Amino acid sequence: MKKYILAVLLVLIPASLQAAVLPDAPKVAIDFNSYHTYEELTDIYKKLAQAYPELATIESVGKSYQGRDIWVMIINRSETGPVLSKPAFYMDGNIHGNEIQASEACLYTLWYLLTNYGKVERVTKIVDRAAFYFIPSVNVDGRSYFLEQPNNPSSSRSGQRPVDDDRDGLFDEDGYDDLDGDGSITMMRKKDSAGRMKPDPEDPRLMVMAKPGEPGGWELLGMEGIDNDEDGRINEDPPGGYDLNRNWGYNWMPEYVQNGAGDYPMSHPESRAISEFLLRHPNIVAGTTGHNNGGMMLRGPGAKNMGQFMPMDVRVYDYLGERSEQLLPGYKYLIAYKDLYTTYGDFDSYLHGTFGAFAFTIEHFPDEWEDVTGDRKVDEKERLKFDDYLRIGEGFKEWKPFKHPTYGEIEIGGWTKMTQRPTPEFLLSQECHRTAAFVIFSAESMPLLKFGDVEVENVGGGLFRITAAVVNEQVIPTRSAQAVRSNIGRPDFAVISGSNLTVVSGGEVSDKYRGIVEPQYKDPAKLRVRALNGQSEVILQWLVKGNGSAMLTYNSLKGGLLEKTLELR
């Protein structure tokens, strides 16, 4: 009877209000089919932390150039251990100001974990055993500028720290101008008998190059703008002018090699603040950093001079990358420098090279999603069809006359700022959920340690032989090959201790079938294990003298902590 009454009520209540009466309604309801401002994101973080105090905390890792807090949300079930005692997954987004969907994907992922803890078994298990660090918006100034000011789809990638792009002694003095006041920076064109451009015969909204011997009649003049500083150029010094994703402290190169790199590694307050947070949280095993567009799951190396990744690490990357293509249709798993272009001082190289973590750059919004005709060819004409049929014509502004102070009679039109790169809002929730699914899968692949067979053998004379196997059930090792090679972080420690116990010898069993032990002569009670590889075991052995209880501990910086009490009889 109760179910019948509820069904009747749901028919009568508008869909927009039904979530409020459903028993499983989230504590914090969020619209994932729209983009949130910095202020809205901040409010959501605080509401989530208040609604889930047993799981979530927020803190500011530092201030942006313009003084905004850069928020991190930490998800950790404190009842299952302190945040630094577990393997951790890191996720951020929006390091480029215009790449806004990455923040929404990050927000959705943390929201999904919080709202489904205790309801979805896989979510509950991973939150119980792992920690998560989320920085949804790295470039908080750039995000605010993109959403609140007139822009084109590619402006502004930069932060908002002033830069003298044209080296005239002035800073940010000649940016784009929204001449027609429509909130977007679109293109300018002008009729010119000597011009080599012409309207596309198949769709005159698009401009194409005239063929040799064919008249053109038009000239493209670039993005909307005027000569603000009267130097004879237009739009040559917009706000900012650097690239936060070229400023990280691994394989960084100066400006004459890598445009946008900044004065030195971590020279911007945003990258410096986040790097300090990472240094305080060395248990990060894997992570993603969110960008747009093109539908790519990129791994390093970012540049050829870094050399190739170690084979053991490549196997892990391949395992995760190949799964990403299944979870995110249209995405391609690629190697950055080889399949896209070279970058120096980029974040995923920094996370892998400096912290030994397995890091991916996610380029959201695949081109294929705009393929409405199914011909696997996505060009400007296909994008216009996508806009006409699915955006209902919202994304392309028809050409309109305008009198320009320099160029005279011109026309303004073209793609508006929320096209081409940002995921369309009606597709946003799907992209967010698929990204979250990849993050959860990746987090589940982080080290999962347990004790295997543990034996205590009385060998006489008050001596005991303790043999213990430690098993990593998951694919990712406790230390990447990069970490081992470069001495990043500390090794794992296996420790035997007790008040009535003296350790005579100890070492790692190198051949369990023949009983060969590689002894550790210095401090044998605390054995050093370089790494516990994925889906493998390490066998440790001690010869001890004593009686009573002994504590066996396996302590891994990125694999967590195991403890077991033994009795010596």
Buried (B, 14 or more C-beta within 10 A) or exposed (E): EEEEEEEEEEEEEEEEEBEEEEEEEBEBEBEBEEBBEBEBBBEBBBBBBEBBEEBBBBEEBBBBBBEBBBBBBBBBBEEBBEBEBBBBBBBBBBBBBBBBBBBBBBBBBBBBBBBBBEEBEEBBEBBBBBBBBBBBBBBBBBBBBBBEBBBBBBBBBBBBBBBEBBEBEBBBBBBBBBBBEBEBBBBBBBEBEEBBBBBBEEEEBBBBEBEEEEEBBBBBBEBBBBBBBEBEBBBBBBBBBBBBBBBBBBBBBEEEEBEBBBEEBBBBBBBBBBBEBBEEBBBBBBBBBBBBBBBBBBBBBBBEEBEEBBEBBBBBBEBBBEBBBEBBEBBBBBBBBEEBEBBBBBBBBBBBBBBBBBBBBBBBBBBBBBBBEEEEEBEBBBBBBBBBEBBEEBBBBEBEEBEBEEBEEBBBBBBBBBBBBBBBBEBBBBBBBBBBBBBBBBBBBBBBBEBEEBEBEEEEEEBBBBBBBBBBEBBBBBBBBBBBEEEBBBBBBBBBBBEEBEBBBBBBBEEBEEEEBEEBEEEBBBBEBBBBBBEEBBBBBBBBBBBEBBBBBBBBBBBBBBEEEBEBE
